[in-house]
């Protein structure tokens, strides 16, 4: 009996291995190119090709494809999972790796072609008929390719190489129904650069003026096998999400499980049945359990962490997010492809209200966020660094003191305590030559004033509670604030320091560590000692309020210095591209008021978004948090150069 079971397991494993690996396209692991290795250059190329500069480039996970499967594929799975390049309102999404071609150079060139293609491609019109939708998709693919080659003729040879390689990699489709065979013929014709018009479907693909009203998908029609050279542009979509009824606490202990791969398709949906108190037994006991889709029912919330939660998430084609009153023990770190939330417009009344920039409508939403300000709470005793930190702080303070404006010696003055020897010699020679005596023969020493006001804005969100190596980010922030407070005092510049955190648009909190009117002292030290992690990072309103404070200063030069450890986000709609664009608009508005904005970040992933926020030369990335304090004097010297 044991031998029989072992034989069955052996046969089953071999059968599964044979049936489940029937991929449509070949793979060449030795020639693979990963997105991570070329993402920075690819981002620049996408913008050069005319792409939206506000769109980051992210990795995308495999998605279900609806094309017709071969017999062997149907034995192994119901549908094939493929990585389809795409562009949405939030990001450009490309495969994590490309290994479809046998040559590494071709796989690398495919990344660049996809970037140019998605920069030019347009979103298709919505069509409920599957055949007409495919015709529209092929029309747009042809038009986008022509646009790219018309704008960049130098890519013509690259496109020919990729088209030939894609045609060779494309598997024969066998006996297809007439409509699907016509679409497949059109795909191959587009790859070879020929034009076909032997039936209405082919004619509709190559003649954009032809109406599609008389074309309908036959029963059982399946879409064509996606082409690696063509991406898809997803129509803009938003979803409305109500805030949870409770005042959710962002502090959640423990780290979430990471889910491998790129961004996963997801949607938001309110599951009202999950709020019911009555139990429900949902198990027939004679079936095999599997994960398919979200079901709106009253489900239990696990009290114990699930070690297999990450594996379960990887098996789902689409994740559904819904609010729940209870908190689950298992948490996941997943990059999601979500439709952005609908902006919940509505004017607020409060101590300070500021607009937000809606990039979709290209206009401000007035009084969209409320800022509450006040002095930071004080600890019972000042912050005292340990011996090693104290030595480091003293060394950095001396560097700050060296930045204090010195007395400058002015030559060739009308009066002064000392003669300018060079001026006297020149005056004697001029008098002998021309007979005209000179009067500017003295040296004068005068103090050099910088006339600079600095507003330091520090991100105090929940992420500062995280550990980096052997220190918490909040501890690094305390040390940096202490150095800044005492270092700037020694520089002689006017300055203020504040922290900011947020919890939705109604509550953006700015706490002043030191105001412009205060002197550095024990009270400031106690506020620094009381610094604790906050909630979220609604950066745009915080920058607008700091700009408002600086605009009241009479100084000739004004600087807004932002120190952060992550990108802007909040628990409502303030996330993704909306948050990026609103923060960028706040920075541009500050510069229009002759206020210089400079950002310092310790986020290792900041390269994906900080250039868009602050622009070239207006930010610095400190790779190791422990180097932040030592880097402050050098960065401050760089920022204030010329403010004299």
Secondary structure, DSSP 8 states (H G I E B T S, - for coil): -HHHHHHHHHHHHHHHHHHHT--SS---GGG-EEHHHHHHHHHHHHHHTT--TT-EEEEE--EEE-B---HHHHHH-SSEEE---EE-SSEEEEESEE--SSSHHHHHHHHHHHHHHHHH-------SSHHHHHHHHHHHHHHHHHHHHHH-GGGHHHHHHHHHHHHHHS----S--HHHHHHHHHHHHHHHT----SSHHHHHHH-TTS--TT----TT--B----TT--EE----EE-----SS-------S--EE--SSBEEEEE---GGGG--S------SSS-----S---S-----SS--TTHHHHHHH-SSEEE---SS--S--EE--EE--EE--------SSEEEEEEETTTTEEEEEEEEEEEEE----SS-----HHHHHHHHHHHHHHHTTS--EEEEEEESS-SEE-HHHHHHHHHHHHHHS------EEEEEE----EEEEEEEE--GGGGSEETTEEHHHHHHHHHHHHHHHHHHHT-EEEEEEEEESSTT-EEEEEEE-TTS-SSHHHHHHHHT----SBB-HHHHHHHHHHHHHT---SEEEEEEEESS--B-SSS--HHHHHHHHHHHHHHHHHTT-EEEEEE--TTGGGTHHHHH-TTSEEE-SSGGGHHHHHHHHHHHHHTT--
